[in-house]
Amino acid sequence: MAIGISAPQHLDPISGIRLGTTAAGIRYAGRQDLTLIALEAGTAVAGVFTRNRFRAAPVIVAERHLARGTVQALLINTGNANAGTGAEGMAAAEESCRIVAEALGCRPEEVLPFSTGVIGEVAPLAERIGAALPACAARLRPDAWIDAATAIMTTDTVAKGCSVRVALDGVHFTVTGIAKGSGMIRPDMATMLAYIATDAPLQGLALERCLHDAVERSFNRITVDGDTSTNDACILMATGKAAMDPIRTPQDPAYGRVAAAVEAVALQLAQAIVRDGEGATKFIPITVTGGRDPQECLKVAYRMAHSPLIKTAFFASDPNWGRLLAAIGAAGIDDLNVEKVQIWLGELRIVRDGARDPDYRETAGQAVMAATEIPIRVDLGRGTAEERIWTCDLSHDYVRINADYRS
């Protein structure tokens, strides 16, 4: 059950980018599971990839190809992650790039492959992609972003995408993004698969900084279940078609407005992933203030977000605030003065000076917990640092979805 979101009804096209989808039968017959994104020459591309040591074959190939500096196409398949597949998986990823290159008239190293789905299963991936790619290429068009957002889904219940259009000195530029992800979400770079494009002329250092900063403030601040995928990737494409001067460094005048638009899209996509977390019924922003440094705040926030006791209490709408105290105390801040800690559920303060707030009433806590969006705020009382992450609850359906995932 997606919390407070629905599939996009419209996504703005980006001049210089075409998308096409088809059913390749990679895991399920008749399901749209193959997406091709074709880029006009001159499009600048940056990417960030999972830090999981068991990185999937397409992640390794995509990172290697991206380092060469020219990208003409992206290929995305669902149904099989092509991870933990050894030499056979690497060969399939490379062959997929060759198939795309032949169809589009570019070089294999100008193609970035991406896969998502079941880990550790070898499938005739290149063979199925080869059979389906002509139909995919024939359907390339600029306005197929929603089709692509749907085709990259796995356990997602809704397609995820958004667009931002910005006027700057009389010129408009657009940012459009799509993402997939619902489970195995605790990114360590980006999240699952995310593709963001703009017609703004970001180049070089400006492009890289824009992506990394946006990822750090969005995809690297979400968690559903604490697990980092083998296939995570986030790609930023800048076609430069907007009538603007090139933006080469973060010091260029237009950089701030473009970077803010990219971050806004990334943040909306990241939060959509949590709102569509597997089996989720509650969306939980966690803000930790009063830390000595940002990392200290993040340690506390993630300790709460990853606690099964807290997540199941939120699913049950049970204001068992003792579990919050226990998680904060176990976050690894050895010199934490618990007598300075305060905790709020929404606007309701439940803990003051390290103990139950004298004004707190259980009925008020239950009223807050009954909502589908429940902010947690913690003040550590030891500094000025502040960080925020987003998570969800843990329900019966999470277990069911993952128990049945391969059936």
Steps between C-alpha positions, in 0.01 A plus 500: 500500500661824385471772764387836368624455143362385167648430159586816303243610244748702296877531478663771291719379214863608487622620163770263375371188678273223368373196687345170394373194688393147416434157648806277471369216716801518730302365796129541428332464163325807367640742758679816385849427628748655257570872464729673253601864543669663200703820545588756236868559440651744746289395798710510818449207738604441861424205724537362848488129577460263792789445739384145570807281440284248312427753227295365213657444159309790336619736774862408428451535125304827527760659725779392265320631193406826670865566579569514124303824488245455218155348551243447226256260664378340823347152513294392801351158564289377789436144614865398534768697684791323325681514835707218647518348152877497444657498156174399334327807640781729386479355152123555494538864605765565237298321231195707586702814434614362166140427401394856582800648321419306186139619510584868560820530298730579790785319675433238773703705749255788446219292652430475874318181613282476812318203649268443793315198632601165650865473611713195430298348219659451159256558214538524119494876546683609185298257288167640622619858473620435147163362395304789655726796427375575147150560637645712780702713258203541267300654784755766593329834554554810719175469699539141625624585850192355673530180296862473613411571864254210483731261316781530759274400792547172690317478834400868470125556518508835316721650233722778634581815309485878515590808298605854592499790254690814598520848348842661526574840345224454245606147404331179611677178585346170604599214730319166476578187698377145550598238756418151617541356845286357777709248693870438559526873564788640703702676233869555526528736201156526345205266499389209293471650152445872442530702180488880499531713189512870425537719195714741705863509375672344801851385415807354664550588865159671524322186381690273739454732799132547424435126498707416805353779712144412396556131576652575839197706605235265361573139406771471766247603764240227458460147631226240484670192641868584545622292204724644228437351156762352270355700210441856627566773245402862449567674169480871413479596132534857373424556132585871496205581274375790713612841369741565784873556533695184587515425872845354563564568869293549815609863494318574173201734552228257391637200689310558824156509337567193286647305792200588717262369232694174465502456877125566519435223247740262676339567837150437369610175339685387814203568725270324252712187539448504877131580463476191281715285728412133489195452718531849648201665667680793671737765363745609769728805467766495773676825592787501748620838626743610767783274388867590508537411130280372218632143522396482864148602406489243220615221733206570729252539217595176327510308827135589549408444135653150500353380828245222435347580839437862402383418149251238618371731775428764236320239290284420802445874575645431845669804663757279672747783543730291717620337180609839369700565817668161475600555137641848569699368794640215288609724212863506610528847652693400810494841668131572433338681791155339503366768731518748212315285246155603380271309261190606307245300305363758259441808716456291813799494737519159663844520665652796682832498683547132429172387654129501423370853453272574799236635263500195272186286488478158334177593322675792332782272390254251354330778305831598337590138425169436327604729213671369187778760524674519837801730538751421774721777632785451744709772665825360640579823682872496429565714191359675194515226233177377343414219255183347359425162349182329382381148579183293537348237724539121482183303439377146442497575129874573495563144615247359253641692203855389567406144591320469167743707291631217283175306469 
